[in-house]
Amino acid sequence: MNEIEKISNKVGRDKNEIFKIVEIYSRDSVSFHEFIEDINKNYTKEDKISLLKFMWQTAYADGKLDIDEERLIRRVADLIRIKDIEVLKLKNDTKC
């Protein structure tokens, strides 16, 4: 089971619906503030790790990591209070 399926099961929604929600939110959102606040308030550490793992998998989906993709993931990780050492371990585990 991939990360998007786990998230869809956890929230009780179809994975295509999850993608649509993310698309709408990202199109309409100007700031990460509400998104990050929601994650910090409602996600466990394990949920946050799963989110970052999913982000790394998405970033590597085309076979290469763009510098802007890495910056975004590392910035989100910092905002959701995941230590850099854990972020780098997830990155290394994902690219293998």
All heavy atoms as an XYZ file, in Angstrom:
805
protein
N       0.850     -1.173      0.000
C       0.000      0.000      0.000
C       0.892      1.231      0.000
O       1.784      1.361      0.817
C      -0.899     -0.022      1.241
C      -1.820      1.166      1.350
S      -2.890      1.161      2.810
C      -3.859     -0.283      2.541
N       0.668      2.175     -0.931
C       1.492      3.377     -0.970
C       0.961      4.432     -0.007
O      -0.089      4.273      0.606
C       1.618      3.928     -2.398
C       0.311      4.470     -2.940
O      -0.519      5.006     -2.207
N       0.124      4.349     -4.236
N       1.702      5.516      0.134
C       1.378      6.537      1.134
C       0.041      7.220      0.859
O      -0.715      7.489      1.788
C       2.499      7.575      1.211
C       3.814      7.028      1.694
C       3.731      6.325      3.034
O       3.114      6.843      3.975
O       4.292      5.214      3.141
N      -0.272      7.499     -0.398
C      -1.541      8.169     -0.699
C      -2.720      7.265     -0.351
O      -3.754      7.731      0.126
C      -1.605      8.679     -2.162
C      -2.736      9.701     -2.350
C      -1.785      7.558     -3.136
C      -2.494     11.003     -1.682
N      -2.557      5.972     -0.546
C      -3.615      5.029     -0.173
C      -3.781      4.983      1.344
O      -4.896      4.922      1.845
C      -3.313      3.637     -0.720
C      -3.472      3.553     -2.226
C      -2.963      2.253     -2.821
O      -2.070      1.616     -2.200
O      -3.445      1.875     -3.888
N      -2.666      5.019      2.075
C      -2.736      5.036      3.533
C      -3.470      6.284      4.018
O      -4.313      6.212      4.911
C      -1.334      4.991      4.146
C      -0.642      3.662      4.011
C       0.749      3.731      4.609
C       1.525      2.462      4.354
N       2.910      2.545      4.840
N      -3.125      7.428      3.419
C      -3.781      8.680      3.796
C      -5.266      8.616      3.457
O      -6.106      8.983      4.277
C      -3.108      9.882      3.104
C      -1.689     10.060      3.643
C      -3.927     11.159      3.304
C      -0.829     11.005      2.843
N      -5.599      8.107      2.272
C      -7.005      8.034      1.882
C      -7.787      7.099      2.801
O      -8.926      7.385      3.165
C      -7.160      7.630      0.410
O      -6.837      6.286      0.203
N      -7.183      5.991      3.203
C      -7.829      5.083      4.152
C      -8.014      5.742      5.514
O      -9.059      5.585      6.141
C      -7.022      3.790      4.311
C      -7.121      2.892      3.100
O      -8.054      2.988      2.316
N      -6.142      2.020      2.945
N      -6.996      6.486      5.937
C      -7.051      7.119      7.256
C      -8.161      8.153      7.334
O      -8.854      8.260      8.341
C      -5.714      7.766      7.593
C      -5.684      8.376      8.964
C      -4.314      8.852      9.347
C      -4.365      9.376     10.769
N      -3.090      9.594     11.346
N      -8.341      8.922      6.263
C      -9.365      9.970      6.283
C     -10.681      9.509      5.678
O     -11.647     10.256      5.646
C      -8.876     11.265      5.586
C      -7.697     11.845      6.315
C      -8.578     11.036      4.122
N     -10.728      8.277      5.175
C     -11.974      7.720      4.653
C     -12.421      8.318      3.336
O     -13.623      8.467      3.088
N     -11.467      8.652      2.482
C     -11.799      9.220      1.174
C     -11.015      8.496      0.082
O      -9.936      7.980      0.323
C     -11.478     10.706      1.121
C     -12.343     11.511      2.075
C     -12.167     12.962      1.841
N     -13.002     13.708      2.768
C     -13.321     14.958      2.609
N     -12.886     15.612      1.579
N     -14.078     15.562      3.486
N     -11.558      8.524     -1.110
C     -10.922      7.914     -2.272
C      -9.621      8.646     -2.599
O      -9.535      9.863     -2.447
C     -11.897      7.985     -3.460
C     -11.304      7.373     -4.711
O     -11.181      6.135     -4.749
O     -10.954      8.141     -5.634
N      -8.604      7.908     -3.068
C      -7.314      8.547     -3.346
C      -7.416      9.610     -4.439
O      -6.719     10.619     -4.388
C      -6.240      7.520     -3.668
C      -6.453      6.704     -4.904
C      -5.327      5.687     -5.067
C      -5.567      4.852     -6.295
N      -4.519      3.863     -6.464
N      -8.314      9.427     -5.401
C      -8.503     10.458     -6.430
C      -9.088     11.726     -5.825
O      -8.756     12.838     -6.247
C      -9.399      9.938     -7.553
C      -8.732      8.835     -8.336
O      -7.528      8.867     -8.575
N      -9.509      7.841     -8.727
N      -9.944     11.562     -4.840
C     -10.509     12.715     -4.140
C      -9.419     13.457     -3.371
O      -9.406     14.690     -3.332
C     -11.623     12.260     -3.201
C     -12.404     13.392     -2.587
C     -13.559     12.899     -1.727
O     -13.818     11.682     -1.658
O     -14.184     13.758     -1.101
N      -8.486     12.697     -2.775
C      -7.369     13.314     -2.053
C      -6.551     14.165     -3.016
O      -6.215     15.310     -2.718
C      -6.475     12.247     -1.378
C      -7.254     11.427     -0.359
C      -5.236     12.887     -0.759
C      -7.734     12.187      0.844
N      -6.224     13.628     -4.197
C      -5.467     14.385     -5.197
C      -6.217     15.659     -5.594
O      -5.621     16.724     -5.736
C      -5.209     13.541     -6.448
C      -4.073     12.576     -6.296
C      -4.273     11.233     -6.518
C      -2.797     13.008     -5.962
C      -3.237     10.330     -6.390
C      -1.747     12.118     -5.833
C      -1.968     10.769     -6.044
N      -7.530     15.548     -5.769
C      -8.338     16.702     -6.164
C      -8.318     17.773     -5.065
O      -8.185     18.961     -5.349
C      -9.771     16.265     -6.452
C     -10.601     17.321     -7.102
C     -11.946     16.752     -7.526
C     -12.683     17.773     -8.366
N     -13.916     17.234     -8.907
N      -8.424     17.347     -3.815
C      -8.380     18.290     -2.689
C      -7.035     19.010     -2.655
O      -6.979     20.235     -2.488
C      -8.648     17.560     -1.354
C     -10.105     17.107     -1.289
C      -8.302     18.439     -0.163
C     -10.399     16.121     -0.170
N      -5.959     18.254     -2.828
C      -4.620     18.858     -2.826
C      -4.487     19.851     -3.976
O      -3.957     20.956     -3.800
C      -3.523     17.772     -2.900
C      -2.154     18.380     -3.146
C      -3.523     16.934     -1.638
N      -4.973     19.479     -5.137
C      -4.904     20.355     -6.309
C      -5.666     21.659     -6.067
O      -5.153     22.745     -6.330
C      -5.460     19.631     -7.532
C      -5.410     20.457     -8.796
C      -5.995     19.697     -9.968
O      -7.164     19.267     -9.886
O      -5.291     19.547    -10.964
N      -6.885     21.547     -5.555
C      -7.696     22.738     -5.288
C      -7.041     23.605     -4.223
O      -6.931     24.820     -4.369
C      -9.134     22.347     -4.872
C      -9.875     21.754     -6.068
C      -9.894     23.542     -4.309
C     -11.181     21.065     -5.707
N      -6.583     22.963     -3.152
C      -5.956     23.709     -2.069
C      -4.710     24.435     -2.559
O      -4.508     25.608     -2.254
C      -5.600     22.778     -0.908
C      -5.005     23.513      0.260
C      -5.822     24.129      1.196
C      -3.629     23.616      0.413
C      -5.284     24.829      2.267
C      -3.083     24.312      1.466
C      -3.913     24.908      2.392
O      -3.367     25.602      3.429
N      -3.881     23.755     -3.324
C      -2.640     24.374     -3.775
C      -2.903     25.506     -4.762
O      -2.173     26.491     -4.784
C      -1.700     23.336     -4.386
O      -2.251     22.790     -5.547
N      -3.958     25.398     -5.545
C      -4.306     26.449     -6.504
C      -4.837     27.685     -5.772
O      -4.558     28.807     -6.150
C      -5.343     25.925     -7.493
C      -5.724     26.917     -8.569
C      -6.735     26.368     -9.541
N      -7.871     25.819     -8.805
C      -8.527     24.706     -9.149
N      -8.167     24.023    -10.194
N      -9.535     24.281     -8.433
N      -5.605     27.464     -4.708
C      -6.255     28.560     -3.989
C      -5.445     29.109     -2.826
O      -5.776     30.150     -2.284
C      -7.625     28.103     -3.458
C      -8.601     27.774     -4.572
O      -8.375     28.224     -5.719
O      -9.578     27.071     -4.293
N      -4.403     28.406     -2.440
C      -3.655     28.791     -1.254
C      -2.500     29.719     -1.595
O      -1.803     29.519     -2.572
C      -3.101     27.550     -0.566
O      -2.411     27.919      0.587
N      -2.320     30.721     -0.763
C      -1.216     31.649     -0.928
C      -0.111     31.337      0.082
O       1.049     31.599     -0.136
C      -1.703     33.101     -0.734
C      -0.580     34.098     -0.891
C      -2.834     33.412     -1.699
N      -0.489     30.715      1.186
C       0.434     30.492      2.277
C       0.338     29.054      2.776
O      -0.709     28.424      2.702
C       0.086     31.448      3.408
O       0.742     31.102      4.586
N       1.430     28.576      3.334
C       1.449     27.261      3.955
C       0.951     27.307      5.392
O       0.787     26.275      6.022
C       2.877     26.704      3.984
C       3.312     26.086      2.702
C       4.443     26.556      2.060
C       2.627     25.022      2.141
C       4.874     25.975      0.887
C       3.045     24.440      0.973
C       4.167     24.920      0.341
N       0.732     28.509      5.916
C       0.437     28.663      7.340
C      -0.696     27.755      7.818
O      -0.536     27.004      8.784
C       0.136     30.119      7.677
C      -0.203     30.337      9.109
N       0.748     30.292     10.109
C      -1.383     30.553      9.727
C       0.161     30.481     11.264
N      -1.132     30.653     11.070
N      -1.852     27.806      7.168
C      -2.993     26.993      7.599
C      -2.699     25.505      7.452
O      -3.046     24.701      8.310
C      -4.236     27.354      6.800
C      -4.782     28.728      7.115
C      -5.955     29.096      6.227
O      -6.602     28.183      5.656
O      -6.222     30.296      6.097
N      -2.059     25.149      6.365
C      -1.699     23.758      6.092
C      -0.770     23.227      7.180
O      -1.008     22.171      7.770
C      -1.035     23.715      4.712
C      -0.525     22.371      4.295
C      -1.398     21.333      4.012
C       0.837     22.154      4.149
C      -0.917     20.097      3.605
C       1.314     20.920      3.738
C       0.431     19.890      3.473
N       0.265     23.975      7.498
C       1.245     23.574      8.506
C       0.607     23.545      9.890
O       0.836     22.613     10.673
C       2.475     24.511      8.480
C       3.217     24.399      7.151
C       3.392     24.252      9.660
C       3.793     23.041      6.824
N      -0.198     24.535     10.191
C      -0.868     24.579     11.490
C      -1.759     23.346     11.690
O      -1.763     22.741     12.752
C      -1.715     25.854     11.591
C      -2.373     26.046     12.933
C      -3.177     27.339     13.003
O      -2.816     28.312     12.307
O      -4.159     27.356     13.747
N      -2.470     22.969     10.644
C      -3.328     21.783     10.701
C      -2.501     20.524     10.934
O      -2.866     19.674     11.750
C      -4.142     21.669      9.414
C      -5.107     20.506      9.441
O      -5.906     20.415     10.401
O      -5.070     19.687      8.500
N      -1.392     20.391     10.242
C      -0.521     19.224     10.417
C       0.017     19.174     11.845
O      -0.035     18.131     12.491
C       0.638     19.240      9.399
C       0.102     18.988      7.995
C       1.708     18.217      9.764
C       1.115     19.189      6.903
N       0.529     20.294     12.344
C       1.099     20.311     13.693
C       0.051     20.025     14.759
O       0.357     19.438     15.788
C       1.808     21.633     13.967
C       3.173     21.685     13.325
O       3.837     20.666     13.162
N       3.591     22.865     12.929
N      -1.172     20.411     14.506
C      -2.240     20.219     15.488
C      -2.803     18.797     15.450
O      -3.160     18.244     16.481
C      -3.374     21.214     15.200
C      -4.372     21.356     16.338
C      -5.499     22.303     15.981
C      -4.993     23.721     15.862
N      -6.078     24.684     15.616
N      -2.867     18.180     14.267
C      -3.617     16.935     14.111
C      -2.805     15.698     13.749
O      -3.327     14.590     13.804
C      -4.714     17.125     13.058
C      -5.705     18.173     13.474
O      -6.298     18.084     14.539
N      -5.866     19.195     12.651
N      -1.544     15.854     13.353
C      -0.743     14.713     12.936
C       0.171     14.244     14.069
O       0.750     15.058     14.774
C       0.142     15.077     11.734
C      -0.525     15.026     10.390
C      -1.783     15.558     10.170
C       0.132     14.465      9.301
C      -2.369     15.523      8.922
C      -0.452     14.426      8.050
C      -1.704     14.960      7.865
O      -2.282     14.919      6.633
N       0.309     12.934     14.178
C       1.311     12.382     15.083
C       2.675     12.494     14.396
O       2.759     12.793     13.194
C       1.038     10.898     15.374
O       1.179     10.158     14.148
C      -0.346     10.687     15.973
N       3.721     12.206     15.140
C       5.059     12.219     14.537
C       5.131     11.200     13.398
O       5.708     11.472     12.352
C       6.133     11.939     15.580
C       7.529     11.996     14.997
C       8.603     11.839     16.031
C       9.964     11.925     15.347
N      11.056     11.766     16.291
N       4.526     10.042     13.592
C       4.531      9.002     12.558
C       3.794      9.486     11.305
O       4.216      9.209     10.182
C       3.891      7.712     13.078
C       4.696      7.010     14.157
C       4.594      7.664     15.538
O       3.578      8.333     15.830
O       5.548      7.519     16.318
N       2.686     10.211     11.491
C       1.952     10.778     10.353
C       2.819     11.781      9.601
O       2.826     11.817      8.368
C       0.663     11.483     10.809
C      -0.374     10.541     11.374
O      -0.388      9.351     10.997
O      -1.187     11.003     12.204
N       3.550     12.594     10.346
C       4.425     13.589      9.726
C       5.538     12.911      8.936
O       5.870     13.336      7.825
C       5.017     14.508     10.798
C       3.995     15.420     11.454
C       4.650     16.221     12.574
C       3.663     17.112     13.284
N       4.303     17.915     14.347
N       6.102     11.853      9.501
C       7.144     11.094      8.811
C       6.579     10.491      7.523
O       7.223     10.532      6.470
C       7.730      9.990      9.731
C       8.437     10.602     10.944
C       8.633      9.036      8.964
C       9.697     11.369     10.655
N       5.365      9.949      7.590
C       4.718      9.383      6.400
C       4.506     10.447      5.338
O       4.693     10.194      4.141
C       3.373      8.749      6.761
O       3.559      7.578      7.502
N       4.107     11.633      5.757
C       3.914     12.736      4.812
C       5.227     13.086      4.126
O       5.278     13.224      2.893
C       3.348     13.959      5.541
C       3.262     15.240      4.720
C       2.278     15.079      3.562
C       2.874     16.413      5.598
N       6.292     13.208      4.899
C       7.593     13.529      4.310
C       8.084     12.418      3.393
O       8.654     12.690      2.327
C       8.615     13.819      5.407
C       8.362     15.096      6.212
C       9.328     15.185      7.379
C       8.445     16.325      5.327
N       7.859     11.180      3.781
C       8.234     10.049      2.919
C       7.496     10.139      1.591
O       8.094      9.968      0.526
C       7.915      8.737      3.636
C       8.328      7.510      2.860
C       8.032      6.247      3.662
C       8.399      5.018      2.869
N       8.091      3.787      3.607
N       6.209     10.435      1.652
C       5.408     10.600      0.438
C       5.955     11.751     -0.417
O       6.053     11.629     -1.642
C       3.939     10.844      0.802
C       3.073     11.145     -0.377
C       2.728     10.152     -1.281
C       2.589     12.429     -0.584
C       1.929     10.431     -2.371
C       1.789     12.714     -1.666
C       1.456     11.716     -2.571
N       6.341     12.842      0.214
C       6.885     13.978     -0.529
C       8.197     13.603     -1.221
O       8.419     13.972     -2.378
C       7.074     15.173      0.407
C       5.763     15.776      0.886
S       5.989     17.153      2.042
C       6.510     18.449      0.895
N       9.078     12.856     -0.522
C      10.331     12.412     -1.147
C      10.034     11.481     -2.324
O      10.661     11.591     -3.378
C      11.243     11.711     -0.140
C      11.976     12.623      0.798
C      11.900     12.621      2.154
C      12.907     13.660      0.462
N      12.717     13.593      2.675
C      13.349     14.247      1.664
C      13.403     14.156     -0.746
C      14.261     15.299      1.692
C      14.315     15.211     -0.707
C      14.734     15.768      0.485
N       9.095     10.548     -2.138
C       8.741      9.629     -3.224
C       8.223     10.398     -4.430
O       8.561     10.076     -5.576
C       7.690      8.619     -2.753
C       8.223      7.621     -1.769
C       7.139      6.795     -1.112
O       5.971      7.169     -1.073
N       7.531      5.660     -0.542
N       7.422     11.402     -4.188
C       6.889     12.232     -5.268
C       8.009     12.995     -5.964
O       8.056     13.063     -7.192
C       5.827     13.211     -4.721
O       4.793     12.461     -4.072
C       5.227     14.050     -5.828
N       8.918     13.551     -5.180
C      10.036     14.310     -5.746
C      10.933     13.431     -6.622
O      11.436     13.880     -7.654
C      10.843     14.949     -4.625
N      11.118     12.178     -6.227
C      11.972     11.255     -6.984
C      11.214     10.492     -8.075
O      11.804      9.677     -8.786
C      12.633     10.242     -6.042
C      13.863     10.762     -5.349
C      13.863     11.005     -3.979
C      15.047     10.990     -6.055
C      15.002     11.466     -3.321
C      16.179     11.451     -5.414
C      16.159     11.687     -4.059
O      17.283     12.143     -3.423
N       9.928     10.740     -8.223
C       9.108      9.968     -9.164
C       9.614     10.039    -10.600
O       9.487      9.072    -11.352
C       7.650     10.435     -9.100
N      10.221     11.148    -10.989
C      10.726     11.280    -12.352
C      12.188     10.848    -12.484
O      12.811     11.028    -13.525
C      10.550     12.716    -12.854
C      11.318     13.743    -12.031
O      11.961     13.366    -11.028
O      11.258     14.934    -12.392
N      12.726     10.276    -11.398
C      14.084      9.762    -11.450
C      15.162     10.763    -11.092
O      16.342     10.435    -11.090
N      14.768     11.995    -10.802
C      15.761     13.003    -10.411
C      15.147     13.928     -9.373
O      13.941     14.105     -9.301
C      16.251     13.811    -11.609
C      15.176     14.575    -12.348
C      15.764     15.258    -13.575
C      14.689     15.830    -14.460
N      14.094     17.053    -14.064
N      16.012     14.500     -8.559
C      15.565     15.412     -7.510
C      15.937     16.831     -7.900
O      17.107     17.160     -8.052
C      16.209     15.051     -6.169
C      15.863     15.956     -4.991
C      14.375     15.871     -4.666
C      16.691     15.578     -3.778
N      14.945     17.670     -8.056
C      15.151     19.080     -8.361
C      15.478     19.819     -7.066
O      14.925     19.502     -6.012
C      13.867     19.641     -8.997
C      14.022     21.076     -9.435
O      14.616     21.303    -10.506
O      13.556     21.966     -8.688
N      16.337     20.802     -7.139
C      16.746     21.550     -5.946
C      15.550     22.229     -5.280
O      15.470     22.287     -4.049
C      17.867     22.577     -6.270
C      18.437     23.198     -4.989
C      17.371     23.659     -7.197
C      19.241     22.246     -4.170
N      14.588     22.701     -6.061
C      13.407     23.347     -5.478
C      12.521     22.334     -4.758
O      11.898     22.667     -3.744
C      12.604     24.075     -6.557
C      13.344     25.291     -7.097
O      14.090     25.931     -6.327
O      13.180     25.612     -8.293
N      12.477     21.106     -5.262
C      11.722     20.053     -4.582
C      12.336     19.775     -3.215
O      11.638     19.671     -2.208
C      11.706     18.771     -5.421
C      10.932     18.890     -6.702
C      11.143     17.713     -7.643
O      12.232     17.098     -7.635
O      10.199     17.419     -8.408
N      13.658     19.658     -3.191
C      14.338     19.391     -1.924
C      14.149     20.539     -0.943
O      13.878     20.324      0.238
C      15.831     19.125     -2.131
C      16.527     18.820     -0.825
C      17.925     18.264     -0.990
O      18.426     18.171     -2.125
O      18.522     17.910      0.043
N      14.260     21.760     -1.424
C      14.062     22.923     -0.541
C      12.664     22.922      0.071
O      12.507     23.207      1.260
C      14.268     24.216     -1.321
C      15.706     24.544     -1.581
C      15.834     25.878     -2.293
N      17.203     26.116     -2.679
C      17.574     26.706     -3.796
N      16.669     27.152     -4.655
N      18.836     26.886     -4.060
N      11.673     22.629     -0.743
C      10.297     22.610     -0.254
C      10.114     21.542      0.825
O       9.549     21.806      1.887
C       9.317     22.369     -1.402
C       7.851     22.229     -1.003
C       7.331     23.501     -0.350
C       7.007     21.863     -2.210
N      10.610     20.351      0.564
C      10.471     19.260      1.530
C      11.183     19.596      2.828
O      10.632     19.412      3.919
C      10.990     17.933      0.939
C      10.119     17.508     -0.249
C      11.027     16.834      2.016
C      10.710     16.393     -1.084
N      12.378     20.120      2.722
C      13.139     20.451      3.927
C      12.501     21.597      4.697
O      12.505     21.619      5.926
C      14.590     20.725      3.575
C      15.278     19.423      3.104
C      16.683     19.659      2.697
N      17.461     20.000      3.869
C      18.588     19.401      4.201
N      19.055     18.425      3.469
N      19.253     19.784      5.257
N      11.901     22.535      3.984
C      11.200     23.650      4.642
C       9.959     23.143      5.372
O       9.711     23.523      6.522
C      10.808     24.710      3.598
C      10.054     25.885      4.161
C      10.955     26.745      5.042
N      10.194     27.880      5.516
C      10.196     28.310      6.762
N      10.950     27.726      7.667
N       9.472     29.331      7.118
N       9.178     22.293      4.706
C       7.995     21.713      5.351
C       8.416     20.932      6.589
O       7.811     21.051      7.649
C       7.186     20.834      4.370
C       6.139     20.009      5.102
C       6.522     21.693      3.297
N       9.459     20.130      6.459
C       9.951     19.335      7.595
C      10.312     20.233      8.774
O       9.969     19.927      9.920
C      11.157     18.501      7.169
N      10.972     21.336      8.494
C      11.332     22.274      9.551
C      10.074     22.848     10.215
O       9.989     22.906     11.443
C      12.192     23.406      8.972
C      12.627     24.405     10.019
O      13.217     23.983     11.035
O      12.384     25.616      9.817
N       9.103     23.218      9.419
C       7.870     23.813      9.945
C       7.021     22.827     10.747
O       6.311     23.222     11.669
C       7.046     24.415      8.815
C       7.643     25.655      8.145
C       6.855     26.005      6.886
C       7.690     26.829      9.110
N       7.115     21.543     10.383
C       6.344     20.544     11.138
C       7.198     19.883     12.224
O       6.810     18.880     12.806
C       5.675     19.496     10.223
C       6.680     18.672      9.447
C       4.659     20.165      9.307
C       6.076     17.518      8.650
N       8.350     20.469     12.458
C       9.219     20.099     13.579
C       9.773     18.679     13.508
O       9.775     17.947     14.494
C       8.491     20.324     14.904
C       8.017     21.748     15.092
C       7.259     21.911     16.391
N       6.524     23.159     16.373
C       5.191     23.217     16.370
N       4.455     22.142     16.412
N       4.596     24.396     16.364
N      10.247     18.317     12.329
C      10.941     17.043     12.165
C      12.425     17.362     12.002
O      12.800     18.181     11.158
C      10.406     16.248     10.949
C       8.928     15.926     11.130
C      11.233     14.984     10.743
C       8.583     15.039     12.313
N      13.243     16.724     12.808
C      14.677     17.006     12.822
C      15.317     16.676     11.479
O      14.952     15.722     10.807
C      15.359     16.219     13.931
C      14.929     16.667     15.308
C      15.616     15.863     16.380
C      15.140     16.323     17.742
N      15.662     15.499     18.816
N      16.320     17.487     11.136
C      17.011     17.359      9.860
C      17.607     15.968      9.660
O      17.580     15.439      8.551
C      18.096     18.430      9.758
C      18.438     18.771      8.330
O      17.512     18.853      7.503
O      19.640     18.952      8.036
N      18.107     15.360     10.716
C      18.706     14.024     10.603
C      17.661     13.013     10.129
O      17.954     12.134      9.319
C      19.386     13.589     11.925
C      20.207     12.323     11.720
C      18.396     13.394     13.025
C      21.594     12.591     11.264
N      16.420     13.147     10.603
C      15.347     12.253     10.180
C      14.955     12.510      8.727
O      14.672     11.584      7.975
C      14.128     12.403     11.094
C      14.384     11.917     12.506
C      13.214     12.152     13.428
O      13.157     13.237     14.031
O      12.372     11.242     13.534
N      14.965     13.779      8.337
C      14.631     14.159      6.967
C      15.662     13.575      5.999
O      15.299     13.023      4.957
C      14.560     15.700      6.831
C      14.295     16.110      5.392
C      13.494     16.267      7.752
N      16.928     13.680      6.356
C      17.988     13.145      5.495
C      17.939     11.620      5.422
O      18.198     11.040      4.365
C      19.354     13.620      5.987
C      19.602     15.118      5.839
C      20.922     15.514      6.475
C      19.540     15.544      4.391
N      17.588     10.962      6.520
C      17.445      9.508      6.502
C      16.308      9.112      5.554
O      16.457      8.179      4.758
C      17.176      8.964      7.897
C      17.078      7.444      7.933
C      16.799      6.921      9.315
C      16.700      5.431      9.398
N      16.119      4.706      8.318
N      15.176      9.808      5.614
C      14.056      9.517      4.705
C      14.471      9.733      3.250
O      14.120      8.955      2.377
C      12.857     10.409      5.034
C      12.079     10.061      6.285
C      11.101     11.176      6.619
C      11.350      8.742      6.122
N      15.214     10.807      3.019
C      15.692     11.102      1.657
C      16.562      9.954      1.157
O      16.373      9.466      0.042
C      16.468     12.407      1.655
C      17.079     12.743      0.305
C      17.938     14.002      0.410
C      18.615     14.262     -0.921
N      19.570     15.390     -0.830
N      17.524      9.538      1.970
C      18.430      8.454      1.576
C      17.692      7.147      1.372
O      17.978      6.387      0.439
C      19.546      8.276      2.590
C      20.550      9.400      2.530
O      20.739     10.025      1.500
N      21.202      9.678      3.640
N      16.724      6.851      2.239
C      15.942      5.624      2.101
C      15.098      5.627      0.824
O      14.908      4.601      0.196
C      15.013      5.427      3.307
C      15.778      5.091      4.591
O      16.994      4.806      4.517
O      15.144      5.144      5.660
N      14.625      6.790      0.451
C      13.754      6.913     -0.721
C      14.525      6.778     -2.021
O      14.055      6.130     -2.949
C      13.008      8.263     -0.702
O      12.258      8.350      0.504
C      12.058      8.379     -1.873
N      15.697      7.356     -2.094
C      16.439      7.327     -3.364
C      17.100      5.995     -3.641
O      17.556      5.746     -4.729
C      17.439      8.480     -3.456
C      18.631      8.392     -2.557
C      19.528      9.579     -2.799
C      20.697      9.580     -1.847
N      21.552     10.727     -2.038
N      17.156      5.125     -2.663
C      17.789      3.801     -2.845
C      16.898      2.878     -3.667
O      15.752      2.945     -3.735
C      18.076      3.155     -1.499
S      19.330      4.053     -0.566
